[in-house]
């Protein structure tokens, strides 16, 4: 089958294209932003990338199936041709994955406001280390897997990041509705994506939809320390619910968490018995929770009655995902860290962890309000409170401020309300950059200039 990807160089679209290529399909696609590393990955796998959008070119190619990416909406020349010609079948990316891949697999779907990418990567690493030969689709660049996507063995387990963002211009359901979870992990649930959800209740509504499609021989792995998640699963009767958290009432308990300048450690207890102990380089209790969620989800996929048959050894050397608390500079006088954080909770937890890890350092936070939510006022107060955990704060203007008008994040106002004082002392510094974008290239330039 010849499959045409509209917007092929996007992270999700490109990795899905590579999966389809690995499954034996002929793949071609179009885009306007063609740049490494995705363009190199695609061309290296034999995928043709066509520059720009062209209805005439698409008509001549006559693919068997067109995948319409989120980059495309009404007014897009290739979309308008598809709708008018009615000669080519078209689907969204999630529908493609469901019909061409996930329907033949037992899937671990990792959902939640925070930690999806890291937890997805951990679950894939654990399954791989335990000989399961899984497939995966990770929404980032993993440092412990050979690539962001891999088909795995036919009919084997598949781990995928379950995004609650909408599917396509013609399908406003959340992506994860299409992903056929056998095991569904819900890391946490907060308000986010203010461009498509009205409020927290609207977010909870879409999560209530995905939990309803977990089969009775599957499982819902829930963060037992998150009140919103517990509210979602309290009336579930159609599938087992397994709770993971720090409280004694959870099925899997994260115990004896400790953090120091050299790393962190914790024990994982399953129904009162020690499953294993993890000592690793990753920071924060939030990453320990990600690991517990990944371990329980992967373990239940392998053995629904005894997930502890899954060995946890691979976590000891787990490095994480690029741009997630990634250390760029590590010197006695200066540490520079890049983080994808773009939600107040993510900033708050990361700064708290860095304070524990670098207790003698002056903590400097640099934040770019760039996501569709962060660039708006809706969480401005929460961002301000999170940033108070730093000693110095630098704020960039909100992304696309001219398009948001009065809705936009007020960087100058937040800066005026923060009481951090810049000191010219000789304390070592830990500088952390928070952005889900490029931060105007500042991060790379700063790290290379010192």
JOGIQUI-V466329 format. One record per residue. N is the residue number from 1. RES is the residue in one letter. SS is DSSP state (@ for helix, = for strand, . for the rest). PSI is psi in radians with two decimals (999 if undefined). D_CENTER is the distance of its C-alpha to the mean C-alpha in Angstrom with 2 decimals. Layout:
BEGIN
N;RES;SS;PSI;D_CENTER
N;RES;SS;PSI;D_CENTER
END
This chain:
BEGIN
1;X;.;2.40;29.99
2;X;=;2.09;29.21
3;X;=;2.27;25.81
4;X;=;2.15;25.27
5;X;=;2.06;21.83
6;X;=;1.81;22.14
7;X;.;0.80;19.71
8;X;.;-0.34;19.14
9;X;.;0.00;17.78
10;X;.;2.70;14.46
11;X;@;-0.91;11.52
12;X;@;-0.78;11.02
13;X;@;-0.75;14.79
14;X;@;-0.76;15.85
15;X;@;-0.63;14.15
16;X;@;-0.66;15.52
17;X;@;-0.71;18.80
18;X;@;-0.64;18.92
19;X;@;-0.78;18.48
20;X;@;-0.64;21.31
21;X;@;-0.74;23.38
22;X;@;-0.45;23.08
23;X;.;0.05;24.27
24;X;.;0.06;27.33
25;X;.;2.66;26.88
26;X;=;2.25;28.12
27;X;=;2.36;25.38
28;X;=;2.74;26.00
29;X;=;2.94;24.19
30;X;=;2.71;24.66
31;X;=;2.90;22.95
32;X;.;-0.51;24.14
33;X;.;1.51;21.69
34;X;.;1.85;22.47
35;X;.;2.76;21.54
36;X;.;2.78;20.38
37;X;.;-0.25;18.47
38;X;@;-0.71;17.48
39;X;@;-0.67;21.13
40;X;@;-0.74;22.44
41;X;@;-0.80;20.31
42;X;@;-0.86;21.46
43;X;@;-0.60;25.05
44;X;@;-0.44;25.23
45;X;.;0.09;24.51
46;X;.;0.39;27.25
47;X;.;2.27;25.37
48;X;=;2.28;27.35
49;X;=;2.17;25.73
50;X;=;2.31;27.92
51;X;=;2.31;28.01
52;X;.;-3.10;27.93
53;X;.;2.41;28.49
54;X;.;1.99;31.75
55;X;@;-0.67;33.00
56;X;@;-0.74;36.04
57;X;@;-0.74;34.17
58;X;@;-0.68;31.97
59;X;@;-0.64;35.22
60;X;@;-0.60;36.80
61;X;@;-0.61;33.99
62;X;.;1.05;34.11
63;X;.;2.78;30.94
64;X;.;-0.49;30.79
65;X;=;2.41;27.43
66;X;=;2.26;25.46
67;X;=;2.06;21.70
68;X;=;2.00;21.13
69;X;.;2.94;17.92
70;X;.;-0.26;16.67
71;X;.;-0.32;18.54
72;X;.;2.40;21.73
73;X;.;-3.02;23.68
74;X;.;2.42;27.37
75;X;.;-0.34;29.50
76;X;.;2.23;27.60
77;X;@;-0.65;30.52
78;X;@;-0.59;29.02
79;X;@;-0.81;27.85
80;X;@;-0.65;31.34
81;X;@;-0.75;33.01
82;X;@;-0.78;31.02
83;X;@;-0.57;32.00
84;X;@;-0.74;35.60
85;X;@;-0.71;36.34
86;X;.;0.54;34.93
87;X;.;-0.24;35.54
88;X;.;2.31;32.03
89;X;=;2.48;29.63
90;X;=;2.63;26.17
91;X;=;2.88;22.89
92;X;=;2.93;19.37
93;X;@;-0.84;16.57
94;X;@;-0.65;15.54
95;X;@;-0.66;19.29
96;X;@;-0.83;19.78
97;X;@;-0.72;17.33
98;X;@;-0.83;19.01
99;X;@;-0.48;22.51
100;X;@;-0.13;22.42
101;X;.;-1.02;20.26
102;X;@;-0.43;18.80
103;X;@;-0.24;22.17
104;X;@;0.21;23.69
105;X;.;2.85;21.17
106;X;=;1.95;20.35
107;X;=;2.42;16.64
108;X;=;2.05;14.15
109;X;=;2.11;11.58
110;X;=;1.99;8.82
111;X;=;3.00;8.55
112;X;.;2.84;8.75
113;X;.;-0.65;8.45
114;X;.;2.62;7.06
115;X;.;0.12;5.90
116;X;@;-0.83;4.00
117;X;@;-0.82;3.29
118;X;@;-0.76;6.65
119;X;@;-0.69;8.16
120;X;@;-0.81;7.88
121;X;@;-0.77;9.42
122;X;@;-0.77;11.89
123;X;@;-0.72;13.00
124;X;@;-0.74;13.74
125;X;@;-0.75;15.55
126;X;@;-0.77;17.53
127;X;@;-0.73;18.60
128;X;@;-0.77;19.60
129;X;@;-0.43;21.53
130;X;.;0.27;23.25
131;X;.;0.33;24.55
132;X;.;-0.20;22.74
133;X;.;1.04;21.88
134;X;.;2.80;18.58
135;X;=;2.88;16.78
136;X;=;2.75;13.03
137;X;=;1.89;10.58
138;X;.;2.32;7.52
139;X;.;0.79;5.51
140;X;.;-2.93;7.00
141;X;.;1.77;10.37
142;X;=;2.53;11.08
143;X;.;-0.07;14.30
144;X;.;0.07;15.56
145;X;.;2.68;15.46
146;X;.;-0.42;17.71
147;X;.;3.03;15.24
148;X;.;-0.30;11.85
149;X;=;2.61;13.71
150;X;=;2.32;16.79
151;X;.;-0.47;18.95
152;X;.;-3.03;20.39
153;X;.;2.56;23.76
154;X;.;2.27;24.99
155;X;.;-0.03;24.60
156;X;.;-3.08;22.54
157;X;=;2.65;19.30
158;X;=;2.35;16.04
159;X;=;2.23;12.50
160;X;=;2.50;9.88
161;X;=;2.15;6.48
162;X;.;1.71;8.27
163;X;.;2.37;7.62
164;X;.;-0.03;10.57
165;X;.;2.79;11.38
166;X;=;2.87;14.72
167;X;=;-0.87;15.70
168;X;=;3.01;18.42
169;X;.;-0.40;21.41
170;X;.;0.03;23.44
171;X;=;1.81;21.07
172;X;=;0.17;19.55
173;X;=;2.74;18.15
174;X;=;2.57;14.46
175;X;@;-0.71;12.93
176;X;@;-0.23;12.53
177;X;@;-0.47;16.30
178;X;@;-0.10;16.97
179;X;.;0.09;15.16
180;X;.;1.08;18.07
181;X;=;2.29;16.67
182;X;=;-0.80;19.23
183;X;=;2.14;17.23
184;X;=;2.09;14.80
185;X;=;2.22;12.83
186;X;=;1.76;12.35
187;X;.;-0.71;10.98
188;X;.;3.00;12.39
189;X;.;2.01;13.37
190;X;.;2.97;14.36
191;X;.;2.35;15.43
192;X;.;3.06;13.11
193;X;.;1.04;13.39
194;X;.;-0.21;17.09
195;X;.;-0.32;17.92
196;X;.;-0.34;17.67
197;X;.;2.45;18.03
198;X;.;-0.73;21.30
199;X;.;-3.05;20.59
200;X;@;-0.69;19.09
201;X;@;-0.63;21.41
202;X;@;-0.69;20.04
203;X;@;-0.79;16.46
204;X;@;-0.60;18.10
205;X;@;-0.79;20.07
206;X;@;-0.58;17.31
207;X;@;-0.57;15.92
208;X;@;-0.43;19.59
209;X;@;-0.76;19.73
210;X;@;-0.57;17.15
211;X;@;-0.37;18.77
212;X;.;-0.19;22.03
213;X;.;0.16;21.30
214;X;.;2.22;20.76
215;X;.;2.84;24.04
216;X;.;-0.37;26.58
217;X;.;0.15;26.32
218;X;.;-2.62;22.56
219;X;=;2.63;20.89
220;X;=;2.06;18.60
221;X;=;1.98;17.09
222;X;=;2.48;16.93
223;X;=;1.85;16.39
224;X;.;-0.06;20.12
225;X;.;0.00;19.98
226;X;.;2.01;18.29
227;X;@;-0.64;21.10
228;X;@;-0.71;19.15
229;X;@;-0.76;17.69
230;X;@;-0.63;21.22
231;X;@;-0.62;22.69
232;X;@;-0.68;20.70
233;X;@;-0.02;21.88
234;X;.;-0.48;25.34
235;X;.;0.27;27.22
236;X;.;2.19;25.52
237;X;.;-0.21;28.40
238;X;.;-0.18;27.35
239;X;.;2.66;25.00
240;X;=;2.46;24.81
241;X;=;2.15;22.61
242;X;=;2.19;21.70
243;X;=;2.40;20.93
244;X;=;2.29;19.25
245;X;=;-2.91;19.94
246;X;.;-0.33;22.47
247;X;.;2.63;25.24
248;X;.;-0.34;28.05
249;X;.;-0.02;27.74
250;X;.;2.73;24.51
251;X;.;-0.75;24.82
252;X;=;2.17;22.72
253;X;=;2.28;23.41
254;X;=;2.01;21.87
255;X;=;2.75;25.14
256;X;=;0.77;26.74
257;X;=;2.31;23.72
258;X;=;2.54;25.03
259;X;=;2.44;23.79
260;X;=;3.07;25.89
261;X;.;-0.31;25.88
262;X;.;-0.14;25.49
263;X;=;-2.80;22.51
264;X;=;2.91;21.96
265;X;=;2.75;23.09
266;X;=;2.87;23.14
267;X;=;2.56;24.68
268;X;=;2.10;23.24
269;X;=;2.23;25.94
270;X;=;1.98;26.12
271;X;.;0.81;28.74
272;X;.;-0.14;30.81
273;X;=;2.47;30.78
274;X;=;2.18;28.95
275;X;=;-0.77;26.42
276;X;=;2.94;25.80
277;X;=;2.46;25.25
278;X;=;2.23;22.49
279;X;=;2.08;23.32
280;X;=;-3.13;20.79
281;X;.;-0.25;19.85
282;X;.;2.52;16.52
283;X;.;2.77;17.11
284;X;.;2.58;17.03
285;X;@;-0.53;17.46
286;X;@;-0.62;13.85
287;X;@;-0.57;13.05
288;X;@;-0.71;16.10
289;X;@;-0.73;14.82
290;X;@;-0.76;11.54
291;X;@;-0.74;14.14
292;X;@;-0.74;16.47
293;X;@;-0.73;14.16
294;X;@;-0.77;13.33
295;X;@;-0.80;17.05
296;X;@;-0.74;18.38
297;X;@;-0.84;16.34
298;X;@;-0.71;17.33
299;X;@;-0.74;20.77
300;X;@;-0.55;21.45
301;X;@;-0.63;20.66
302;X;@;-0.66;23.29
303;X;.;1.84;25.73
304;X;.;-0.39;25.52
305;X;.;-0.52;28.37
306;X;.;1.47;27.56
307;X;@;-0.28;23.99
308;X;@;-0.08;25.50
309;X;@;-0.34;26.79
310;X;.;2.16;23.44
311;X;.;2.45;24.09
312;X;.;0.08;21.76
313;X;@;-0.63;23.31
314;X;@;-0.35;20.44
315;X;@;-0.45;18.48
316;X;@;-0.57;21.32
317;X;@;0.17;20.45
318;X;.;2.27;16.65
319;X;.;-0.37;15.62
320;X;.;-2.81;11.85
321;X;=;2.49;9.62
322;X;.;2.47;11.32
323;X;.;0.21;11.07
324;X;.;1.77;9.86
325;X;.;0.73;13.37
326;X;=;2.15;14.87
327;X;=;2.07;18.66
328;X;=;-0.58;20.42
329;X;=;2.30;23.88
330;X;=;1.61;25.39
331;X;.;2.91;29.01
332;X;.;-0.63;31.32
333;X;.;-0.25;31.62
334;X;=;2.30;28.18
335;X;=;2.32;24.53
336;X;=;2.23;21.95
337;X;=;2.41;18.24
338;X;=;2.33;15.39
339;X;=;2.50;12.28
340;X;.;0.03;9.42
341;X;.;2.26;10.47
342;X;.;0.39;11.52
343;X;.;2.53;12.42
344;X;@;-0.70;15.67
345;X;@;-0.72;14.55
346;X;@;-0.76;12.08
347;X;@;-0.76;15.07
348;X;@;-0.87;17.51
349;X;@;-0.66;16.14
350;X;@;-0.76;15.57
351;X;@;-0.67;19.05
352;X;@;-0.74;20.56
353;X;@;-0.73;19.41
354;X;@;-0.57;20.66
355;X;@;-0.66;23.89
356;X;@;-0.62;24.43
357;X;@;-0.58;23.66
358;X;.;1.17;25.78
359;X;.;-0.40;28.49
360;X;.;0.00;31.04
361;X;.;2.66;28.92
362;X;=;2.17;28.92
363;X;=;2.06;25.36
364;X;=;2.10;24.59
365;X;=;2.24;21.55
366;X;=;2.09;20.94
367;X;=;2.25;18.77
368;X;.;1.94;18.17
369;X;.;1.66;17.68
370;X;.;-0.57;15.93
371;X;.;2.93;13.45
372;X;.;-0.41;15.41
373;X;.;-0.85;15.54
374;X;.;-0.55;16.12
375;X;.;-0.14;18.84
376;X;=;2.89;20.69
377;X;@;-0.27;23.01
378;X;@;-0.56;21.50
379;X;@;0.38;19.81
380;X;@;-0.78;22.15
381;X;@;-0.69;24.01
382;X;@;-0.67;21.03
383;X;@;-0.74;19.83
384;X;@;-0.78;23.44
385;X;@;-0.69;23.71
386;X;@;-0.73;20.62
387;X;@;-0.29;22.01
388;X;.;-0.27;25.33
389;X;.;-0.16;24.12
390;X;.;2.78;24.57
391;X;.;-0.58;28.08
392;X;=;2.53;27.62
393;X;=;2.33;25.31
394;X;=;2.21;25.00
395;X;=;2.32;23.61
396;X;.;2.79;23.09
397;X;.;2.68;24.17
398;X;.;2.55;21.67
399;X;.;2.41;20.27
400;X;.;0.72;22.54
401;X;@;-0.61;24.82
402;X;@;-0.43;27.68
403;X;@;-0.25;26.01
404;X;@;-0.30;25.10
405;X;@;-2.32;28.61
406;X;@;-0.23;29.26
407;X;@;-0.29;25.74
408;X;=;2.65;24.36
409;X;.;2.30;23.22
410;X;.;1.52;26.42
411;X;@;-0.74;25.67
412;X;@;-0.70;29.39
413;X;@;-0.73;29.94
414;X;@;-0.74;27.18
415;X;@;-0.67;28.54
416;X;@;-0.51;32.00
417;X;@;-0.32;31.03
418;X;.;2.47;29.48
419;X;.;0.23;32.21
420;X;.;2.45;30.87
421;X;.;2.22;33.75
422;X;.;2.15;33.53
423;X;.;2.54;35.75
424;X;.;0.74;37.32
425;X;.;3.13;37.51
426;X;.;0.33;36.94
427;X;.;2.54;34.11
428;X;.;2.66;31.31
429;X;=;2.49;28.22
430;X;=;1.94;24.50
431;X;=;2.11;22.88
432;X;=;2.26;19.18
433;X;=;2.14;17.67
434;X;=;2.10;14.90
435;X;.;2.51;13.58
436;X;.;0.28;10.82
437;X;.;-2.65;13.74
438;X;.;-0.17;16.71
439;X;@;0.64;18.68
440;X;@;0.33;21.68
441;X;@;0.05;21.72
442;X;@;-0.68;22.84
443;X;@;-0.89;20.49
444;X;@;-0.74;21.74
445;X;@;-0.74;25.26
446;X;@;-0.80;25.42
447;X;@;-0.57;24.26
448;X;@;-0.26;26.78
449;X;@;-0.13;29.61
450;X;.;999;30.18
END
